């Protein structure tokens, strides 16, 4: 369902929105079987849920341009806050990627008055959390903190120190780079990593949306001076949104923010110029050879839509029917009926540039061909047959029911409000979301399946023992063979 890479990069662990239904493969053995289960009637979702009006946060702006959003929740004596810098990995220069990511990562590794150890000890002493992150393909960087309301002033002081006064110590920077280089070697033994890396390359080529991971060469280019420059350029109050949810008083919070950030100087921070995503070429299979592998990882992806596309709601329903849960078609077919896998799912990724619609599973080597046959069958079935009314209604109710549950969390609501800001959606976007989901028809689902599940441009990645599966895979299209370093061995 909703899988926003952008949101995942800027929403911290305590701002996770339950409206983001990102679906992935669960660990083997942790998914209960649904074979033989009978859905007795419809999910208990009242029609009144379609009529919602989300609570609005208190909003204001400081004199230096810092946007502020405050959501009161007095159920517990704590708070969670976040500074969203409206520049992330997409603002990196093409010849020096990773700067935004490492700028965020190094923030809490040392300031002008505290070293990394002191920051960690003070955070622990307050029973607080303090994290910072940015993704290689994100539009934002974030600094987030949480704690007890009684400690809010002390946490805010630490929060502001790492945000405004980092010194990017060379020794800490070199430690991070060394660990990252070690992780690169480990990643090459992970089939999920290999599949994700290859699919990003196939879908995006040289587009910045294809920045899946940093290479050793990328890491060697990074230097503290580049991080300092990124921070000085983009970490500006008029290029940021401060949001907080919890047991807080808006008037007191604004006073604290004025005291803490009032002297933060505004500046010009240019928004990234995101190029349009080129269409993918003809259908292709990329096989990554892992000799001796007992299973095959399969990912099938078709180019999708941007987050603001009018087809978004129909695509969401299509995804839910296809593989959005353990009651969806892929799971019921490949696991429950065929017994090929522990799980099979689909997901939709939507950004400010075109994302993808993917189906994925991990299967025993000997059933690779059978799994490919069923994956193609389910994709084509969406195009050839209208979704039955009961199945369509169950998919809608699953989505709307999940949305209704997340309304109970002020943090989730605030996350949704941030989405409005980032995409320029109207204020009532989430109020009308359930109605728009409910309005999707079987004709709509079939239309978007035909439009976006383009079989002659479907990109497939398989990671497994090439000697055992290459002939089976060749039956489904042109195939290129790679090693685990991503180097082409045989081109078809």
N, C-alpha and C positions, 0 to 999 in steps of 0.2 A: 504494500500500500504506500503510504506517504513515506518516501525515503529521501530526505533532503540532505545532500551532503553539506550544503551550506549551513543548515540548521545544526547538524551534528557537530560542526566545528565551533559554533559560537554558543551553544547551549551547554552549560556546565552540568556536572552530575546532579546538582540540586535544582536545575532549571529544566530538567528533561520533560518535554511535553508528551503527555500520553496521546496526543493527537498525531504523533509521528509514528506510524505503524511500520517501522523498519523491520523487514523479515529477513532472517538468515537461517542457515542450517543449525539446528541445535546439536549439542554433543551427542554422539552415538549412545543410544540406550536411554536417553532422558525424555524421549517423546512417547507418550502413551499411545497405544494403538486405538484407532477409532473403528476398526473393522467390525462390522456387525451392529454398530450403534445406530439407533433410530432417533431422528429428530422428531419429537412429539409436538407438533404444532409449531408456532412461530416463537422466536425469542421474545421475552417479555419487555418489549420496548414500547412505551406509550407514544401515541401520535403527538402528544403534547411536547415531546422532546424536539419535534421539528420546529417548535416555536420557542426559540431561545433568545435571550439577550444577555450577552456576556457582561460581567461587571467591568467597568472601565477603570483603569488605574488613574491615579492623580498624576497629571502631567504638568510640567513647567520647564523653563529653560533658564539657566544661569546667564549672567551678563556676558560671560565669555563664550556663549554659544553651546554649552553642554546641555544636551537634552536629558530630562529626568523623568522617570516613570516609577511611581510608588504604588504598590498593592498591599493594602493592610490585611493581615490575617492574625488575629489575636488568639488563635486556638492553642498555640504553644509559645513559650517565651524565647523564641529564637528568630533569626533572620537569615536571608541569603541575598547577596548582592553581586552585581556583575557590571563591569565596564566593557562595553562592546565598542571596540575601535573599528571604524568602518573601512579598514584596509587590512587585507590578509595576504595569503599566498598569491592571489591574482594580481597583486601589486608588485610582485617580484619581477626583476628584469630577467629576460629569457636566458641571459648568459650567466645568471647568478641566482638560481632558484634555491629556496630553503631559507632565505634571509628572514622572511616574516615568521616562519616557524621557529627558528632559533632565537629571534628577538624575543618572542613570547616565552620560550622555554627558559631563557637566561634571566628573565626578570627577577625571579626569586632566588637567584644564585649570588646576589650581592648588590648592595646599594652604596651610596656615598658614606653611609654611617653604620651599615650592618653587613656582616659577611653571611655566607650561605648557612653556616651552622647557627648563627645567632637568629636568623630569620626562622629557621626550622624550630629551634627551641622556644622562641616566643609564641609561635603559632600553636605549638603543642601545649604550652603552659596556659593558654587561653581556651583550650579545648575547641579550637577553631580549625577551619580549612582555608587554604589559600593556594589557588592553582592559576595557571596561565597557559593558553594554547592558541595555536593558529594552524590551519591546514595548508597543504601545498596548493590546493585549488579553492580555498575559501575566499570569500569577500571580506571576512572579518577576522580580527584577533580579539581574544577575550582575557580578562583578568577577573577572577571570581573568588568570593570569600563567603564564609558562613560562620555562625557562632551564636552564642547566647546574647540576648538583647542587652543584658546588664554589662556585657563586655564590648558593646558595639563601638564605643569611642576608641578603645585600644586597637580593635581589629581594623577599624577605618584608618587609623594612623599607619599601621603596617601595610594595609592595602594601598594607600596612597604613596607610601615610600617606594614600594617595588614598582608601582606604575609610573611614577614621575622621576625617580632618582636612580635608575639602574646604572651600574658601572661596567657591566659585561666583563667580568674578570677573565683574563686570558687562561688562567689555570683551570677554572671551572669549564670554560668553553672547550678547552682541549680534552678534558675528561669526557665531556658529552660526545665529542667527535669520535674519540677512541671507542666508546661504547657503541656508537652508531655504526661504525665500521665493522665491529664484531657482529652486530645484529644482522648486517647485510649478508654475512656468510651463513648465518642460521636461517635467514629468510629463504635462501635458495633451496633449502631442504623442505620447505613448507609448500605443499601442492596448492593450497588456497591462495597463498601469496603469488605463486607463479601464474596461476590462472588469472588473478586480478590484474597483475602487471601486464600480461599479454593482452587481456581484453581492453585495458585502457589504451594500449598502443594501437590496437586494431580499430577501435571506435573513434579515437581522436587524433592519431598521428602526432603532428607537431603542435596541435592546439594545446594551450595551457591546461585545458580540462583533462588532458592525458597524463598529468604529472602524478604518477602513482607513488613513487618513492624516490629518494635521493640516491644517486650512484656514488661510488667512491670518489669519482672525479668532481661531482657536485660538492661533496663534503670538503674536499681539499681546497676548493675555491673560497669557502666561507671564512670570514675573518671578523674579529670583534668590531673593527672599524665600520664594516658594512651594516652590522646590527645597530651600532650607534647612529648611523645616518638614517636608517629606516625609522628608528624610534624618534629621532629629532624631526623627521619629515611628516610622519603620519600620526603619532600619538599626540593629537591636539584636541582640545575640548570641543571645538566646533566640528570635529570628525569623530564624535563619540556619542554613545547613549549610555547613561547610567540607569540601571534598573534594580529595584530592591523589592523583596516580598517578605512579609513576616510581621512580627509584633512590634510595629514601628508607628510613630506619629508623623504624618506628613510635614507639619510645621517644624517640628524639632529636627527632622531629617534634613529638610532644606537648609536650616540654620547650620547644621553640621557640615553639609556639603559646601555651603558658601565659605565656611571657615577653612575647610580642607582643600578645596579646589578653586576657590575664588581667584587666586593669584596665578593659576595655570593659564599660560598665554596662548591665545588662539593663533592660528596660522593657516596657510593655504595647503590643503592636502588633495591632490588631484585624484579623482576616481579612476580606477583602472579601465582601460579600453579593451573590452573583451571581444575578440573577433568572433564572427559567426562560425558555427561548426560546419565544416564541409560534409557533404553526403558521403556515406561509406561506399566503397566499391562493391563489386560483385561478391556474392556469398563465398565465404572462405572458411576453411577449418585449419586451425593452428594446433598441432599436436606437440606437446612438450614431453620429451622422452624421459621417463624415470624407470630405468631398468629394474625389474624385480618388484615393482609396485603391485600391491594386492588389490588395488582399487583404481578406478578412473574417476577423476573429477571432471564434470561436464558443465560448461556454461554456454548458453545460447543467448545472444543479445541482438536486438533490433534497435535502430535509432528511434528515439522517442520525441518528447516535447519539452518545452520550457515550462517553468512553474506557473506562468500566467496565461498559458494556452487555454482557450475556452473548452478544449477537449479534456481538460484535466479530470473532471469529475467522472466522465465516462471511462477514461483510462484507469482510474482508480477502481471502479467496479469491475472492469475487465480483469485487472490484476488480482482482485479478491477472488473472483471465480476461478481463475487459472491456478494460482498458487499462493494466495495470501495467508493461508492458515492450514492446519492439519485436517480441515474438512473440505479443502479445495481439491480441484481435479488432479493436479500433479501428485499430491500426496496419496490420494485415494487410489490412483492408478499404479504408480511405481512402487509404493510401499505396501499398501493394503491388498491390492489385487495381485500384483506381480511378485512382490517380495524382493525387489531388486536393491532396496536401499533403506536406510533408517529414516530418510526424509527427502522430500523434493519440494521446492518452493519457487516462487517468482517474486520479483520486486520491480518497482518503478522508481527511477531516480529523476528528479526534476530540479533544474537550476535556473540561473538567468541565461544560460545557454542550453542547447538541447541535451537532454539526458538519454537514458536508455531503458528498455524494457527487457528484463532478463529472466530466464528460467535456469535453475541450477540444481545439481544433485551430485552425490558421491555414490558410486555403485561398484559392486564386485567386478573385477576385470572381465570375468567370463560372460557377464551380461551387458557389456558395453553396447553391443549392436542392438539388443532388444530395448535398452534404455533410450538410445537415440531414436528408435522407431516410435516409441511411445511419446517422447518429447515432441517430435514433429507432428505426431497425430493430434496431440492436445492443442498445439498452436493452430493447426489447420482447422480443427473442429470449431474453434471460436470464429473463424472466418466463414465456414460453410454452414453452420447451424446456429440458429438463434438460441440464446440461453433460455431454458424453460423458466416460466414465471416464478415457480416456487424457489428455484435456485437463485434467481435474480433477487427476489425479495429477501432471502436469507443473507445474501452478500450485502445488500443495503443495510439490513438490520445489524449486521456485524460491525459495519463501519460506523453507523450512527450510534449504536450502543457504546462502542469504544469512545467515541467523541463525547457522549454524555458523561461517561465515567471520569474523563479527564477534567470536566468542568468543576469537579469537586476540589481540584488542586489549584490554589491561587498561583503557584509557580508555573503550572502549565498554561493557565490563562495569560499570565504575563509573557510567557514565551510566545504565545500566539499573537499577542499585541506587538511584540518585536518583529514578528514575521510581517505584519501589516506595514511597519515602518520600512523594512528592508525591500519589500516588493512594491510598495506604493499602492497597496490594496485599499479599498474604501473601508471606512470605520465599521460598517455592518457586515463585512465579509464573513466573519465566523458566525454571526447571527443567522445568516442565510445559508451557511454551509450544509446543514442537514437537509434543508429543502431542496438544494441543488443535487445532493446525492439521491434523494428520493425521486427526483424527477427523471433520472436516467432510465431509458427504456432498453428493451432487448435489441431494438433496431440500432440504438446508439452504440451499444457494446459491439455488435457485429460490424458496424461502420468503422469504429476506431481499430478493431482487430484487423480489418482489411487494409486500413490506411497505414498502420504502424507496424504490424507484424509482417514485414515484407520478406517473404521467403527467399526471393532471389538476391537479397542483400543481407541475409542473416549471417552474423559472425559467430563462429563456434570455436571455443577453446576446450581442448581435452588434455588432461595431464595424467599420464599413466605409462604402462610398459608398452612402448611402440611395437616391439616385436610381436606382441600378442594381439594388439588392437588396430594396427594401422590399416590392414585390409578391410576390416569391418567399417572403419570410419570413412575410407575412400568411397564407399557406396553412397555417401551422403554429400559429396562435393569435392571440389578442388582442395588439396591438402598440402600444407607446408610443415616440415618437421624441424623442431628446434631442440637444442639441449637445455639443461636447467640454468645455464647462464644467459639464456635468451638469444643464443647465436643460431642462425639458420644453418641447418645441416643439409636438408634436401628441399628444393622448391619444386612444386608441381606446376 
